[in-house]
Amino acid sequence: MTDHDGAEAGPVFLNATILRSLSAQDFAALGAEDIAYLRPVILNGARAFAIHAADGTPIGAAPSAQLAAAAIRQHEMEPALVH
């Protein structure tokens, strides 16, 4: 038998029933701290990649997708491309 304080050490898996029971606000926040999105944009007349939080909040930009992804990973998040 092991002592367990209820804190989970690994990822939490959500099944369909749990996902259906989430409010719209809770569903929108799902993964908000883990994912940032890249989106190609024109910034000051040049092609760039905007970086947005999962909730759509702009959080930065970079001149290339590779640099944007590296910046996201430096902040312990995973990049996702929106096109």
N, C-alpha and C positions, 0 to 999 in steps of 0.2 A: 504494500500500500504506500502511496506517496502523498505528501502534503500538496494541496492545490488551493491557491487563493482565488481561483476563478479567472485569473488573467491568462489570456491566450498568447502563446509564443509564436504561433504560425498564422498563416492567412485564414480569414474567415470566409467560408463558402456559403453563398446565399442560394437557396433553391427557389423555384418558381413561386411557391406559396408565400415565402417571405418577401420576394420582390413585389408581388401583387399587393401586399399589405402596406407597402411604403407610401407615405404621402408624396405628393408631387414635389414638395420642397426637399424631403429626405432623398427621393430618387435623384433629383438634380444635384444634390451634394455628394452622391455616391462616387467615390474615387476622386473627389475634388482635391485632396491633398496628395494624390499619387500620380495624376496625369496632367500634362500640359499639352496644348494643341499648337501645331505650326500651321500657318496659313500663308500662301504666297500673296504678296501685296506689292504695290508700287509706293515707295517711300522717298520723298524728295526727288522724284523723277527716276529713281533706280529700283530695280527689282530687289526685294528683300523678303524676309520671312517674319511675320508677326508671331509673337508667342502669347497665347492666351491661357489663363487658368481654366480648369474644367467648367467653371460656371460662366465662362465667356469674358471675364475681366481681362483687359489687356495688361500684360506684365512685362513686355519687352519686345525687342526686334533684333534681328541679326542679318548680315548680308548674304548668308547661305543657309540652306537647310541643315548642313552638317554642323555649322557653328551654333545654330539655334538648338539642335538636338543635344550638343555637348553642354550648352548652358543649362538646359533643362535637367540633364543627368547630374550636373554639378550640384543641383539643388535637390538631389535624391528623388527625382520624379521621372516618369517615363514619357517620352514624346509620342504624340500621335499626329499624323498628317491629316489636315482637313483640306479637301480640294473641291 
